[in-house]
Amino acid sequence: MSADVPLPELLPRPHIANERIQLVDARNRPCGSAMRATMRRFRYWHRATYIVVRNRWGGICAQRRTLTKEVFPGGLDLAAGGVVGAGEAVHVAARRELSEELGIRHVPLRHMLEFVHAEGGNHIFGSVFLVEHDGPLVLQAEEVAEAFWLAPDDALALEEVTPDTRQAVMALDEAGALAVAP
């Protein structure tokens, strides 16, 4: 006879990177730094980057998060990106995250918009960037389990999309930035 094991016990232990994060106040002004675990525990305001990768056909790159991510393990991200390190410029963080997560380097990075995400205990000032890329992807094994291309509407229709990347892509779509030229 086997007992049912609750889902949380089946998931691997989350990995929280040992890094200092730039903290900001409720107006997005720098106000110090904290270790990532402390930022998560106390739900501090911070900055994050969202890099939407679009191919020539208008598809966007969706990434399945690994099960060891501390937030939304196994969820789908519609953008590469992550938190901004202490003292790090947002565009530098965006380039770093794009390179680390998907292996994309030396492509023009276009800053598109800013948004605020404050739900589920997350307090984020998000900076959204857009890149065009048709080349190969090199996935960061610690963070990205798989990547695939979807039309923006199909990606937004998926239930398991992380709420912050959904908000970022919806904002881009509403701004007309994801429309493909005929």
SEMISE-187513 format. One record per residue (C-alpha): residue number from 1; residue in three letters; x, y, z. Coordinates in nm, 3 decimals, decimal comma. Example, Ala and Ser with C-alpha at 12.3 -4.5 7.8 and 13.67 -1.06 7.14 Angstrom:
residues 2
<r><n>1</n><res>ALA</res><xx>1,230</xx><yy>-0,450</yy><zz>0,780</zz></r>
<r><n>2</n><res>SER</res><xx>1,367</xx><yy>-0,106</yy><zz>0,714</zz></r>
This chain:
residues 182
<r><n>1</n><res>MET</res><xx>0,000</xx><yy>0,000</yy><zz>0,000</zz></r>
<r><n>2</n><res>SER</res><xx>0,141</xx><yy>0,342</yy><zz>-0,090</zz></r>
<r><n>3</n><res>ALA</res><xx>0,054</xx><yy>0,673</yy><zz>0,063</zz></r>
<r><n>4</n><res>ASP</res><xx>-0,013</xx><yy>0,980</yy><zz>-0,147</zz></r>
<r><n>5</n><res>VAL</res><xx>0,269</xx><yy>1,229</yy><zz>-0,103</zz></r>
<r><n>6</n><res>PRO</res><xx>0,165</xx><yy>1,596</yy><zz>-0,112</zz></r>
<r><n>7</n><res>LEU</res><xx>0,301</xx><yy>1,788</yy><zz>-0,412</zz></r>
<r><n>8</n><res>PRO</res><xx>0,530</xx><yy>2,024</yy><zz>-0,212</zz></r>
<r><n>9</n><res>GLU</res><xx>0,721</xx><yy>1,723</yy><zz>-0,080</zz></r>
<r><n>10</n><res>LEU</res><xx>0,775</xx><yy>1,599</yy><zz>-0,436</zz></r>
<r><n>11</n><res>LEU</res><xx>0,936</xx><yy>1,922</yy><zz>-0,555</zz></r>
<r><n>12</n><res>PRO</res><xx>1,311</xx><yy>1,967</yy><zz>-0,512</zz></r>
<r><n>13</n><res>ARG</res><xx>1,429</xx><yy>2,218</yy><zz>-0,256</zz></r>
<r><n>14</n><res>PRO</res><xx>1,431</xx><yy>2,570</yy><zz>-0,407</zz></r>
<r><n>15</n><res>HIS</res><xx>1,767</xx><yy>2,727</yy><zz>-0,480</zz></r>
<r><n>16</n><res>ILE</res><xx>1,796</xx><yy>3,092</yy><zz>-0,376</zz></r>
<r><n>17</n><res>ALA</res><xx>2,102</xx><yy>3,261</yy><zz>-0,523</zz></r>
<r><n>18</n><res>ASN</res><xx>2,339</xx><yy>3,420</yy><zz>-0,273</zz></r>
<r><n>19</n><res>GLU</res><xx>2,343</xx><yy>3,770</yy><zz>-0,424</zz></r>
<r><n>20</n><res>ARG</res><xx>2,274</xx><yy>4,128</yy><zz>-0,324</zz></r>
<r><n>21</n><res>ILE</res><xx>1,965</xx><yy>4,284</yy><zz>-0,480</zz></r>
<r><n>22</n><res>GLN</res><xx>1,900</xx><yy>4,654</yy><zz>-0,541</zz></r>
<r><n>23</n><res>LEU</res><xx>1,615</xx><yy>4,766</yy><zz>-0,319</zz></r>
<r><n>24</n><res>VAL</res><xx>1,395</xx><yy>5,061</yy><zz>-0,407</zz></r>
<r><n>25</n><res>ASP</res><xx>1,119</xx><yy>5,250</yy><zz>-0,231</zz></r>
<r><n>26</n><res>ALA</res><xx>0,756</xx><yy>5,264</yy><zz>-0,345</zz></r>
<r><n>27</n><res>ARG</res><xx>0,858</xx><yy>5,535</yy><zz>-0,596</zz></r>
<r><n>28</n><res>ASN</res><xx>1,140</xx><yy>5,328</yy><zz>-0,749</zz></r>
<r><n>29</n><res>ARG</res><xx>1,418</xx><yy>5,527</yy><zz>-0,582</zz></r>
<r><n>30</n><res>PRO</res><xx>1,722</xx><yy>5,324</yy><zz>-0,468</zz></r>
<r><n>31</n><res>CYS</res><xx>1,722</xx><yy>5,281</yy><zz>-0,091</zz></r>
<r><n>32</n><res>GLY</res><xx>1,983</xx><yy>5,015</yy><zz>-0,021</zz></r>
<r><n>33</n><res>SER</res><xx>2,037</xx><yy>4,650</yy><zz>-0,092</zz></r>
<r><n>34</n><res>ALA</res><xx>1,965</xx><yy>4,313</yy><zz>0,064</zz></r>
<r><n>35</n><res>MET</res><xx>2,045</xx><yy>3,951</yy><zz>0,002</zz></r>
<r><n>36</n><res>ARG</res><xx>1,795</xx><yy>3,783</yy><zz>-0,229</zz></r>
<r><n>37</n><res>ALA</res><xx>1,656</xx><yy>3,561</yy><zz>0,049</zz></r>
<r><n>38</n><res>THR</res><xx>1,596</xx><yy>3,865</yy><zz>0,270</zz></r>
<r><n>39</n><res>MET</res><xx>1,428</xx><yy>4,053</yy><zz>-0,016</zz></r>
<r><n>40</n><res>ARG</res><xx>1,195</xx><yy>3,757</yy><zz>-0,074</zz></r>
<r><n>41</n><res>ARG</res><xx>1,124</xx><yy>3,704</yy><zz>0,297</zz></r>
<r><n>42</n><res>PHE</res><xx>1,030</xx><yy>4,065</yy><zz>0,367</zz></r>
<r><n>43</n><res>ARG</res><xx>0,877</xx><yy>4,126</yy><zz>0,023</zz></r>
<r><n>44</n><res>TYR</res><xx>1,080</xx><yy>4,438</yy><zz>-0,043</zz></r>
<r><n>45</n><res>TRP</res><xx>1,031</xx><yy>4,657</yy><zz>-0,347</zz></r>
<r><n>46</n><res>HIS</res><xx>1,297</xx><yy>4,585</yy><zz>-0,610</zz></r>
<r><n>47</n><res>ARG</res><xx>1,368</xx><yy>4,616</yy><zz>-0,981</zz></r>
<r><n>48</n><res>ALA</res><xx>1,352</xx><yy>4,340</yy><zz>-1,239</zz></r>
<r><n>49</n><res>THR</res><xx>1,411</xx><yy>4,307</yy><zz>-1,612</zz></r>
<r><n>50</n><res>TYR</res><xx>1,186</xx><yy>4,138</yy><zz>-1,867</zz></r>
<r><n>51</n><res>ILE</res><xx>1,336</xx><yy>4,067</yy><zz>-2,207</zz></r>
<r><n>52</n><res>VAL</res><xx>1,082</xx><yy>3,944</yy><zz>-2,460</zz></r>
<r><n>53</n><res>VAL</res><xx>1,256</xx><yy>3,751</yy><zz>-2,736</zz></r>
<r><n>54</n><res>ARG</res><xx>1,072</xx><yy>3,758</yy><zz>-3,068</zz></r>
<r><n>55</n><res>ASN</res><xx>1,158</xx><yy>3,566</yy><zz>-3,386</zz></r>
<r><n>56</n><res>ARG</res><xx>1,105</xx><yy>3,690</yy><zz>-3,743</zz></r>
<r><n>57</n><res>TRP</res><xx>0,762</xx><yy>3,522</yy><zz>-3,760</zz></r>
<r><n>58</n><res>GLY</res><xx>0,639</xx><yy>3,712</yy><zz>-3,453</zz></r>
<r><n>59</n><res>GLY</res><xx>0,662</xx><yy>3,420</yy><zz>-3,211</zz></r>
<r><n>60</n><res>ILE</res><xx>0,789</xx><yy>3,485</yy><zz>-2,862</zz></r>
<r><n>61</n><res>CYS</res><xx>1,020</xx><yy>3,259</yy><zz>-2,668</zz></r>
<r><n>62</n><res>ALA</res><xx>0,853</xx><yy>3,093</yy><zz>-2,369</zz></r>
<r><n>63</n><res>GLN</res><xx>1,069</xx><yy>2,925</yy><zz>-2,106</zz></r>
<r><n>64</n><res>ARG</res><xx>0,970</xx><yy>2,655</yy><zz>-1,860</zz></r>
<r><n>65</n><res>ARG</res><xx>1,120</xx><yy>2,738</yy><zz>-1,519</zz></r>
<r><n>66</n><res>THR</res><xx>1,311</xx><yy>2,464</yy><zz>-1,341</zz></r>
<r><n>67</n><res>LEU</res><xx>1,156</xx><yy>2,306</yy><zz>-1,035</zz></r>
<r><n>68</n><res>THR</res><xx>1,428</xx><yy>2,458</yy><zz>-0,814</zz></r>
<r><n>69</n><res>LYS</res><xx>1,328</xx><yy>2,820</yy><zz>-0,882</zz></r>
<r><n>70</n><res>GLU</res><xx>1,226</xx><yy>2,989</yy><zz>-0,557</zz></r>
<r><n>71</n><res>VAL</res><xx>0,925</xx><yy>3,159</yy><zz>-0,718</zz></r>
<r><n>72</n><res>PHE</res><xx>0,681</xx><yy>2,982</yy><zz>-0,952</zz></r>
<r><n>73</n><res>PRO</res><xx>0,880</xx><yy>2,656</yy><zz>-0,988</zz></r>
<r><n>74</n><res>GLY</res><xx>0,789</xx><yy>2,480</yy><zz>-1,311</zz></r>
<r><n>75</n><res>GLY</res><xx>0,592</xx><yy>2,780</yy><zz>-1,439</zz></r>
<r><n>76</n><res>LEU</res><xx>0,620</xx><yy>2,939</yy><zz>-1,780</zz></r>
<r><n>77</n><res>ASP</res><xx>0,802</xx><yy>3,267</yy><zz>-1,835</zz></r>
<r><n>78</n><res>LEU</res><xx>0,719</xx><yy>3,471</yy><zz>-2,143</zz></r>
<r><n>79</n><res>ALA</res><xx>1,035</xx><yy>3,676</yy><zz>-2,101</zz></r>
<r><n>80</n><res>ALA</res><xx>1,392</xx><yy>3,617</yy><zz>-1,996</zz></r>
<r><n>81</n><res>GLY</res><xx>1,508</xx><yy>3,833</yy><zz>-1,708</zz></r>
<r><n>82</n><res>GLY</res><xx>1,536</xx><yy>3,863</yy><zz>-1,337</zz></r>
<r><n>83</n><res>VAL</res><xx>1,610</xx><yy>4,088</yy><zz>-1,045</zz></r>
<r><n>84</n><res>VAL</res><xx>1,857</xx><yy>4,375</yy><zz>-1,072</zz></r>
<r><n>85</n><res>GLY</res><xx>2,170</xx><yy>4,339</yy><zz>-0,863</zz></r>
<r><n>86</n><res>ALA</res><xx>2,281</xx><yy>4,599</yy><zz>-0,610</zz></r>
<r><n>87</n><res>GLY</res><xx>2,430</xx><yy>4,898</yy><zz>-0,792</zz></r>
<r><n>88</n><res>GLU</res><xx>2,355</xx><yy>4,744</yy><zz>-1,133</zz></r>
<r><n>89</n><res>ALA</res><xx>2,199</xx><yy>4,948</yy><zz>-1,414</zz></r>
<r><n>90</n><res>VAL</res><xx>1,875</xx><yy>4,803</yy><zz>-1,549</zz></r>
<r><n>91</n><res>HIS</res><xx>2,001</xx><yy>4,769</yy><zz>-1,908</zz></r>
<r><n>92</n><res>VAL</res><xx>2,317</xx><yy>4,595</yy><zz>-1,784</zz></r>
<r><n>93</n><res>ALA</res><xx>2,103</xx><yy>4,353</yy><zz>-1,582</zz></r>
<r><n>94</n><res>ALA</res><xx>1,887</xx><yy>4,287</yy><zz>-1,890</zz></r>
<r><n>95</n><res>ARG</res><xx>2,191</xx><yy>4,201</yy><zz>-2,105</zz></r>
<r><n>96</n><res>ARG</res><xx>2,332</xx><yy>3,978</yy><zz>-1,829</zz></r>
<r><n>97</n><res>GLU</res><xx>2,005</xx><yy>3,790</yy><zz>-1,779</zz></r>
<r><n>98</n><res>LEU</res><xx>1,951</xx><yy>3,739</yy><zz>-2,153</zz></r>
<r><n>99</n><res>SER</res><xx>2,302</xx><yy>3,599</yy><zz>-2,188</zz></r>
<r><n>100</n><res>GLU</res><xx>2,279</xx><yy>3,378</yy><zz>-1,879</zz></r>
<r><n>101</n><res>GLU</res><xx>1,933</xx><yy>3,231</yy><zz>-1,937</zz></r>
<r><n>102</n><res>LEU</res><xx>1,918</xx><yy>3,191</yy><zz>-2,316</zz></r>
<r><n>103</n><res>GLY</res><xx>2,275</xx><yy>3,240</yy><zz>-2,434</zz></r>
<r><n>104</n><res>ILE</res><xx>2,177</xx><yy>3,539</yy><zz>-2,650</zz></r>
<r><n>105</n><res>ARG</res><xx>2,455</xx><yy>3,795</yy><zz>-2,689</zz></r>
<r><n>106</n><res>HIS</res><xx>2,539</xx><yy>4,087</yy><zz>-2,919</zz></r>
<r><n>107</n><res>VAL</res><xx>2,183</xx><yy>4,167</yy><zz>-3,025</zz></r>
<r><n>108</n><res>PRO</res><xx>2,019</xx><yy>4,510</yy><zz>-3,011</zz></r>
<r><n>109</n><res>LEU</res><xx>1,821</xx><yy>4,545</yy><zz>-2,689</zz></r>
<r><n>110</n><res>ARG</res><xx>1,527</xx><yy>4,788</yy><zz>-2,718</zz></r>
<r><n>111</n><res>HIS</res><xx>1,382</xx><yy>4,936</yy><zz>-2,401</zz></r>
<r><n>112</n><res>MET</res><xx>1,005</xx><yy>4,937</yy><zz>-2,451</zz></r>
<r><n>113</n><res>LEU</res><xx>0,825</xx><yy>5,027</yy><zz>-2,129</zz></r>
<r><n>114</n><res>GLU</res><xx>0,810</xx><yy>5,021</yy><zz>-1,749</zz></r>
<r><n>115</n><res>PHE</res><xx>0,540</xx><yy>4,866</yy><zz>-1,531</zz></r>
<r><n>116</n><res>VAL</res><xx>0,464</xx><yy>4,796</yy><zz>-1,166</zz></r>
<r><n>117</n><res>HIS</res><xx>0,381</xx><yy>4,447</yy><zz>-1,049</zz></r>
<r><n>118</n><res>ALA</res><xx>0,247</xx><yy>4,424</yy><zz>-0,694</zz></r>
<r><n>119</n><res>GLU</res><xx>0,067</xx><yy>4,098</yy><zz>-0,628</zz></r>
<r><n>120</n><res>GLY</res><xx>0,129</xx><yy>3,765</yy><zz>-0,461</zz></r>
<r><n>121</n><res>GLY</res><xx>0,386</xx><yy>3,917</yy><zz>-0,225</zz></r>
<r><n>122</n><res>ASN</res><xx>0,600</xx><yy>4,051</yy><zz>-0,510</zz></r>
<r><n>123</n><res>HIS</res><xx>0,674</xx><yy>4,424</yy><zz>-0,531</zz></r>
<r><n>124</n><res>ILE</res><xx>0,849</xx><yy>4,488</yy><zz>-0,861</zz></r>
<r><n>125</n><res>PHE</res><xx>0,933</xx><yy>4,782</yy><zz>-1,083</zz></r>
<r><n>126</n><res>GLY</res><xx>0,971</xx><yy>4,607</yy><zz>-1,418</zz></r>
<r><n>127</n><res>SER</res><xx>1,167</xx><yy>4,726</yy><zz>-1,720</zz></r>
<r><n>128</n><res>VAL</res><xx>1,060</xx><yy>4,557</yy><zz>-2,044</zz></r>
<r><n>129</n><res>PHE</res><xx>1,297</xx><yy>4,511</yy><zz>-2,336</zz></r>
<r><n>130</n><res>LEU</res><xx>1,242</xx><yy>4,354</yy><zz>-2,676</zz></r>
<r><n>131</n><res>VAL</res><xx>1,498</xx><yy>4,167</yy><zz>-2,887</zz></r>
<r><n>132</n><res>GLU</res><xx>1,474</xx><yy>4,002</yy><zz>-3,227</zz></r>
<r><n>133</n><res>HIS</res><xx>1,648</xx><yy>3,664</yy><zz>-3,240</zz></r>
<r><n>134</n><res>ASP</res><xx>1,632</xx><yy>3,367</yy><zz>-3,475</zz></r>
<r><n>135</n><res>GLY</res><xx>1,954</xx><yy>3,196</yy><zz>-3,375</zz></r>
<r><n>136</n><res>PRO</res><xx>2,017</xx><yy>2,909</yy><zz>-3,139</zz></r>
<r><n>137</n><res>LEU</res><xx>1,936</xx><yy>2,921</yy><zz>-2,770</zz></r>
<r><n>138</n><res>VAL</res><xx>2,171</xx><yy>2,797</yy><zz>-2,499</zz></r>
<r><n>139</n><res>LEU</res><xx>1,958</xx><yy>2,732</yy><zz>-2,190</zz></r>
<r><n>140</n><res>GLN</res><xx>2,088</xx><yy>2,789</yy><zz>-1,838</zz></r>
<r><n>141</n><res>ALA</res><xx>2,030</xx><yy>2,446</yy><zz>-1,680</zz></r>
<r><n>142</n><res>GLU</res><xx>1,978</xx><yy>2,586</yy><zz>-1,329</zz></r>
<r><n>143</n><res>GLU</res><xx>1,693</xx><yy>2,814</yy><zz>-1,436</zz></r>
<r><n>144</n><res>VAL</res><xx>1,545</xx><yy>2,709</yy><zz>-1,770</zz></r>
<r><n>145</n><res>ALA</res><xx>1,414</xx><yy>2,355</yy><zz>-1,824</zz></r>
<r><n>146</n><res>GLU</res><xx>1,300</xx><yy>2,410</yy><zz>-2,184</zz></r>
<r><n>147</n><res>ALA</res><xx>1,222</xx><yy>2,685</yy><zz>-2,431</zz></r>
<r><n>148</n><res>PHE</res><xx>0,982</xx><yy>2,701</yy><zz>-2,724</zz></r>
<r><n>149</n><res>TRP</res><xx>0,818</xx><yy>2,956</yy><zz>-2,953</zz></r>
<r><n>150</n><res>LEU</res><xx>0,454</xx><yy>3,060</yy><zz>-2,941</zz></r>
<r><n>151</n><res>ALA</res><xx>0,236</xx><yy>3,328</yy><zz>-3,096</zz></r>
<r><n>152</n><res>PRO</res><xx>0,182</xx><yy>3,600</yy><zz>-2,832</zz></r>
<r><n>153</n><res>ASP</res><xx>-0,194</xx><yy>3,532</yy><zz>-2,809</zz></r>
<r><n>154</n><res>ASP</res><xx>-0,134</xx><yy>3,158</yy><zz>-2,763</zz></r>
<r><n>155</n><res>ALA</res><xx>0,131</xx><yy>3,227</yy><zz>-2,497</zz></r>
<r><n>156</n><res>LEU</res><xx>-0,098</xx><yy>3,462</yy><zz>-2,304</zz></r>
<r><n>157</n><res>ALA</res><xx>-0,378</xx><yy>3,202</yy><zz>-2,313</zz></r>
<r><n>158</n><res>LEU</res><xx>-0,174</xx><yy>2,948</yy><zz>-2,115</zz></r>
<r><n>159</n><res>GLU</res><xx>-0,273</xx><yy>2,910</yy><zz>-1,750</zz></r>
<r><n>160</n><res>GLU</res><xx>0,070</xx><yy>2,837</yy><zz>-1,604</zz></r>
<r><n>161</n><res>VAL</res><xx>0,232</xx><yy>3,163</yy><zz>-1,716</zz></r>
<r><n>162</n><res>THR</res><xx>0,398</xx><yy>3,358</yy><zz>-1,435</zz></r>
<r><n>163</n><res>PRO</res><xx>0,188</xx><yy>3,665</yy><zz>-1,351</zz></r>
<r><n>164</n><res>ASP</res><xx>0,467</xx><yy>3,920</yy><zz>-1,389</zz></r>
<r><n>165</n><res>THR</res><xx>0,579</xx><yy>3,800</yy><zz>-1,734</zz></r>
<r><n>166</n><res>ARG</res><xx>0,213</xx><yy>3,782</yy><zz>-1,840</zz></r>
<r><n>167</n><res>GLN</res><xx>0,173</xx><yy>4,145</yy><zz>-1,733</zz></r>
<r><n>168</n><res>ALA</res><xx>0,490</xx><yy>4,247</yy><zz>-1,922</zz></r>
<r><n>169</n><res>VAL</res><xx>0,380</xx><yy>4,079</yy><zz>-2,247</zz></r>
<r><n>170</n><res>MET</res><xx>0,025</xx><yy>4,211</yy><zz>-2,215</zz></r>
<r><n>171</n><res>ALA</res><xx>0,163</xx><yy>4,564</yy><zz>-2,177</zz></r>
<r><n>172</n><res>LEU</res><xx>0,379</xx><yy>4,517</yy><zz>-2,489</zz></r>
<r><n>173</n><res>ASP</res><xx>0,083</xx><yy>4,379</yy><zz>-2,681</zz></r>
<r><n>174</n><res>GLU</res><xx>-0,145</xx><yy>4,665</yy><zz>-2,572</zz></r>
<r><n>175</n><res>ALA</res><xx>0,124</xx><yy>4,912</yy><zz>-2,685</zz></r>
<r><n>176</n><res>GLY</res><xx>0,125</xx><yy>4,747</yy><zz>-3,030</zz></r>
<r><n>177</n><res>ALA</res><xx>0,489</xx><yy>4,641</yy><zz>-2,995</zz></r>
<r><n>178</n><res>LEU</res><xx>0,425</xx><yy>4,275</yy><zz>-3,079</zz></r>
<r><n>179</n><res>ALA</res><xx>0,241</xx><yy>4,334</yy><zz>-3,406</zz></r>
<r><n>180</n><res>VAL</res><xx>0,422</xx><yy>4,177</yy><zz>-3,699</zz></r>
<r><n>181</n><res>ALA</res><xx>0,462</xx><yy>4,393</yy><zz>-4,007</zz></r>
<r><n>182</n><res>PRO</res><xx>0,303</xx><yy>4,243</yy><zz>-4,322</zz></r>
